[in-house]
Amino acid sequence: MSHAQSTPACPPVRDIHKFVQTWNDAVIGAGNRSHACTLSMLTADARITGVILGKDGKSTRTTESPAEFVAWYQKHANETFWERTLHSSVEVYENVARITRTYEVRASASAPVQATGIEDFQLIYDGQSWKAFAMLWQDATPGQPLPSRYFPRTTAKQ
């Protein structure tokens, strides 16, 4: 029996502000990923797109269906990584929403930062829960750090 079949789907995400944490809980971690939850948070026709910097320094694009996205994690079940959300913003108009989040990636919660990046989720409320129909992500590239507008604002001491 596969992990996706043995793990129940997560509860519906009715509060848009809980989407990112629910997503992280399902996708990230040391072998405790919930593929069923991941799939339940995506529409059947969702597209997950990543912009990846190749060894030649050129950006390439990879696009996956929900099944392909989960299949990668199933094939790499022993690879662990930990992501921490640095900042996220949520924009909602009735039944559509956009969440932009910046993240850092580590091998474990206490390991050094290996990468930072940005994700953008396009969501729709289906009357019962928020589901992503598109996700676009890219790690920051050498010489092009994430712009400061994607980090939490701090109050300067006077």
Steps between C-alpha positions, in 0.01 A plus 500: 500500500643841410542783749242705308241229549570444869493867602160668517449825311534812708195699604376757247676837513214741562717782639723629219757614757558136601574379147879545509542324836275212392697472173832500686374235743401275207798550268803567721667284756691189584287219364177631649369647177134448423456442128124466546489840669715655228268367232191617690639856502538509121232508232510194274626716211752701705843582361811522714773692321857555609764721347834326544848634436695251291872426524544719193357797693181511294155472651279213395142424588351179631124451519328216680148375557396423858572129441847576360576734790409234758680228301829693534462500878411130499816421300710712737344386828836493679599852395403742770496873506357761726348826382418800710270772375675834524203709395168453328233728364141411423271677256136390476207602286193290578584147377845563354823564687871537452760415759861602453750359744875509539680208657833365609605138452713295740587132530349511851357764730844575648712459184644796307282670239556333161267716291237770512222553251152614419172318434178634361175306547186576301199367690130454456236444768275215389234563763667267750872576496779697337684302232800595292456482124847640433827526687811672367833489684863593457800488730701821517794494260861602564535875474122547505380484860131527576383864499449653844128553431456123542619504861316607813517868568681593818469819693824694501622615841511874530 
